[in-house]
Amino acid sequence: MNLSPNLTVSEFIYSNRAIQNKIDNSVPQSLMPSARLCAERVFEPIRAILGGVPRTINSGYRNPKLNAITPGASATSQHMAASAIDVGMKPGENIFEAFLKLLTSETFVYDQLLIEGASAANPRSGWIHASWNSLKIRGKLDSGFDPNATQRMDVKIVTFDMEGRSATTSVTISQAVKWAEKKLVALRKDN
């Protein structure tokens, strides 16, 4: 069964950790509308903005039991509300370039947009976490991208050091764009 044209329920709930721990990670019927909105308003725009090619889903819905055993998962994770999705990069794709495309898109509206699991040393690793919340959109609003915005929106940059420790920084959209552009310039010089 599809949640949207390019995302099935099976992809949205799949979890190796759930299988290994014999956890039923089915989306409850009460959360199916949320799952559909996440697919339509988050996954499909990401897929379209990043070239319309198939994408790997690292994590979609996580029930509370699965979320509790997921390393680094927040106790209030939007994954448990079926309103967040972690989208993998294609082989060789630069996560900072992908993030910048999403940040500067005038059509993509989201609640949270985060880079996770990536490092400056390995920009072809990690995934993009994005969420939708119909009650509270903390990220970009329908009015479009304002590169001069100074209000703090919930744009977070998550980086990892060589030992796997993470650091999270909340920034404004313009700061995030400048950060991503700076990383791209440095990466182009290295290549």
Buried (B, 14 or more C-beta within 10 A) or exposed (E): EEBBEBBBBEBBBBBEBBEEEEBEBEBEEEBBEBBBBBBBBBBBBBBBBBEEEEBEBBBBBBBEBBBEEBEEBEEEBBBBBBBBBBBBBEEEBBBBBBBBBBBBBEEBBBBBBBBBBBBEEEBBEBBBBBBBBEEEBBBBEEEEBBEEBEEEBBBBBBBBEEEEEEEEEEBBBBBBBEBBBEBBEEBEEEE
